[in-house]
Amino acid sequence: MHQLHLLSYNIQAGIHTRQYSEYLTRSWRHVLPHREHLGNLDRIASMLREFDFVGLQEVDAGSLRSGFVDQTKYLAHHARFPYWYKQVNRNLGRIARHSNGVLSRVRPFDITEYKLPGLPGRGVVVVELATTDGSVLAVCILHLALGRRARRRQLDYVRGLASHYPYLVMMGDFNCDCGSRALKELVANTALRGLDCERKTFPSWCPRRNLDHILVSENLRIVGVRVLDYSASDHLPVSMKVALPEGIRLTI
């Protein structure tokens, strides 16, 4: 496999928010199960089938609010991904199990998870995919904090992780847009490409901010990028197709 079709999506635990007022009027859906959740997951799964590798944020790993459905596993099964992984970052037991999720059609060489600095509840998963030149393509899936100070510390942390890999993809809900000094410094200091201020992902019903990003190392060629007009959360998914250098492929 010479190209990899990527998607990053904050699915808000399968909750479809349609306007700001629903954060208050339908806040109970973040605690209690609702019949809409599984139908929404089925819609998301049908969309995911065209991709090779998916990074998910705000996934529930099986608690009351999701009807005790491990949503990463559910999406992997219904979108026919052979490999999947979940990182539980905030475990509230039966109430909620906040997670990052990984879905892949390529066999991972290794998977490592890290807790990010700051208050508990934020993490990054690093998935290594083997390449035919004996190296690895690392895909980092992350969900950063809302607070600016904590987010800066987290971006500094992932910059350290990024320095270990020759081929790198970093994607997820960064909770900051192009105006963030810390994000601009990350891009400048790592030579990551793909920061696009015009591709808005939040809120899904009227996108005004680009909080979700896919960034790649300069030795990966960006074939195409798009934000999908697919409103099944409070974020829109962002996709990117990347190509490895000539003559190098992923080992499947």
C-alpha positions in Angstrom: 0.0 0.0 0.0 1.6 3.2 -1.2 -1.2 5.6 -0.2 -3.2 5.9 3.0 -6.7 7.3 3.2 -7.1 8.9 6.7 -10.0 10.2 8.7 -10.2 12.0 12.0 -13.6 12.4 13.7 -14.8 13.5 17.1 -18.1 11.6 17.3 -19.3 13.0 20.6 -20.2 9.5 21.9 -22.7 9.1 19.0 -24.7 12.2 20.0 -25.9 14.3 17.1 -26.0 17.9 18.2 -27.9 20.3 15.9 -27.7 23.7 17.7 -26.0 25.2 20.7 -29.1 25.1 22.8 -29.0 21.3 22.8 -25.9 21.3 24.9 -28.3 22.4 27.7 -31.7 21.1 26.7 -30.4 17.6 25.7 -27.5 17.4 28.1 -29.1 14.3 29.6 -27.9 12.3 26.5 -24.4 12.6 27.8 -25.4 10.6 30.9 -28.3 8.4 29.8 -28.8 6.1 26.8 -31.0 7.2 23.9 -32.4 5.2 21.0 -30.8 7.6 18.6 -27.2 6.6 19.5 -27.1 3.2 17.8 -28.7 4.5 14.6 -26.2 7.4 14.6 -23.3 4.9 15.0 -24.7 2.9 12.1 -24.7 6.1 9.9 -21.1 6.8 10.9 -20.0 3.2 10.2 -21.4 3.4 6.7 -19.3 6.6 6.1 -16.1 5.1 7.5 -16.0 2.2 5.0 -14.1 4.2 2.4 -11.1 4.9 4.6 -8.0 2.9 5.5 -7.3 4.4 8.9 -9.6 6.3 11.3 -8.8 8.2 14.5 -11.8 8.8 16.7 -12.2 11.1 19.7 -14.9 11.4 22.3 -15.8 7.7 22.0 -17.5 5.8 24.8 -15.9 2.5 25.7 -19.1 1.0 27.2 -21.1 2.7 29.9 -24.6 3.7 30.8 -24.8 6.6 28.3 -23.9 4.3 25.4 -26.1 1.5 26.5 -22.9 -0.3 27.5 -21.8 -0.5 23.9 -18.0 -0.3 23.3 -18.3 2.2 20.4 -14.9 1.7 18.9 -15.5 -2.0 18.7 -19.0 -1.5 17.3 -17.7 0.8 14.6 -14.9 -1.5 13.7 -17.3 -4.4 13.3 -19.9 -2.5 11.3 -17.4 -0.7 9.1 -15.4 -3.9 8.6 -12.1 -2.8 10.0 -10.0 -5.9 11.0 -7.8 -3.9 13.6 -9.1 -1.6 16.3 -7.9 -0.2 19.6 -9.3 2.0 22.3 -7.6 4.3 24.8 -9.7 5.0 27.9 -8.7 8.4 29.2 -11.4 9.2 31.7 -13.0 6.3 33.4 -16.2 7.2 35.3 -17.2 3.5 35.6 -20.9 2.8 34.7 -21.5 6.5 34.0 -19.0 7.2 31.2 -15.8 5.9 29.7 -14.2 8.6 27.6 -11.9 7.3 25.0 -9.8 7.7 21.8 -10.3 5.1 19.2 -8.3 3.6 16.3 -9.7 1.7 13.3 -7.2 0.3 10.7 -7.2 -1.9 7.6 -3.4 -2.1 7.9 -1.9 -4.4 10.6 -0.3 -2.2 13.3 3.4 -3.0 14.0 3.0 -1.5 17.5 0.6 0.6 19.5 1.5 2.8 22.5 -0.7 5.0 24.5 0.3 8.1 26.6 -1.4 10.2 29.1 -1.1 13.9 28.2 0.1 16.5 30.8 -2.5 18.5 32.7 -5.7 17.3 34.4 -6.5 13.6 33.9 -8.6 12.7 30.9 -6.6 13.5 27.9 -4.4 11.1 25.9 -2.6 10.3 22.7 -2.4 6.9 20.9 0.7 6.3 18.7 0.1 3.5 16.1 3.2 2.4 14.2 2.7 0.9 10.7 5.7 -0.9 9.2 7.1 0.3 5.9 9.1 -1.6 3.3 12.3 0.4 3.9 12.5 -1.0 7.4 11.1 2.1 9.1 7.6 2.9 10.4 4.9 5.4 9.7 3.6 6.6 13.1 0.0 7.9 13.3 -0.8 9.8 16.5 -4.4 10.2 17.5 -5.0 12.9 20.1 -7.6 14.9 21.9 -6.3 18.1 23.6 -7.5 20.1 26.5 -9.9 23.1 26.3 -7.6 25.3 28.4 -4.9 27.2 26.6 -2.2 26.7 29.2 -2.8 22.9 29.4 -3.0 22.7 25.6 0.4 24.3 25.2 2.0 21.7 27.6 0.3 18.9 25.7 1.5 20.2 22.3 5.0 20.5 23.7 4.7 16.8 24.8 3.5 15.5 21.4 6.3 17.5 19.7 8.7 15.3 21.7 6.9 12.2 20.5 7.0 13.4 16.9 10.8 13.7 16.9 11.2 9.9 17.0 9.6 9.1 13.7 10.7 9.5 10.1 7.2 9.3 8.7 4.5 10.9 10.9 0.8 11.7 10.9 -0.7 13.7 13.8 -4.5 14.0 13.9 -7.4 14.6 16.1 -9.4 17.2 18.0 -6.7 19.9 18.9 -9.4 22.2 20.4 -7.6 25.1 18.8 -7.5 26.7 15.4 -4.9 28.5 13.3 -4.9 31.5 15.7 -3.2 29.3 18.4 0.4 30.3 18.9 1.2 26.9 20.4 -0.2 25.1 17.3 1.8 27.4 15.0 4.9 26.8 17.0 4.4 23.0 16.7 4.1 23.2 13.0 7.1 25.5 12.6 9.3 23.3 14.9 8.4 20.0 13.4 8.0 20.9 9.7 4.5 19.3 9.8 2.3 20.2 6.9 -1.5 20.3 6.4 -2.6 23.1 8.7 -5.4 24.7 6.7 -7.3 27.6 8.2 -10.2 27.4 5.6 -11.4 23.9 6.5 -13.9 24.5 9.3 -15.1 21.6 11.4 -17.0 23.1 14.4 -19.8 23.4 15.1 -21.1 20.8 12.6 -24.4 22.7 11.9 -22.6 26.0 11.0 -18.8 25.4 10.9 -16.8 28.5 12.0 -13.7 27.0 13.5 -11.0 24.5 12.4 -10.5 22.6 15.6 -9.8 19.2 13.9 -6.5 18.8 12.1 -4.5 16.2 10.2 -0.8 17.2 10.0 1.9 15.1 8.3 5.7 15.1 8.0 7.2 16.9 5.0 8.3 13.6 3.4 4.7 12.5 3.0 2.9 13.8 -0.1 -0.6 15.2 0.5 -2.8 13.9 -2.3 -6.1 15.4 -1.1 -7.8 16.9 1.9 -11.5 17.6 2.7 -14.0 18.2 5.4 -17.0 15.9 5.0 -20.4 17.5 5.1 -21.5 14.8 7.5 -23.4 16.0 10.5 -23.6 13.2 13.1 -21.8 14.9 16.0 -21.0 18.5 17.0 -17.8 18.2 14.9 -17.4 17.4 11.2 -14.9 14.7 10.1 -11.8 15.7 8.3 -10.0 13.4 5.8 -6.7 13.3 4.1 -5.0 11.0 1.5 -1.2 10.8 1.8 1.4 9.0 -0.2 4.7 7.6 0.9 7.9 8.5 -0.9 8.4 6.8 -4.3 9.3 3.1 -4.0 8.2 2.8 -0.3 5.0 1.0 0.7 3.2 0.0 3.9 3.5 -3.7 4.7 -0.1 -5.0 5.1 
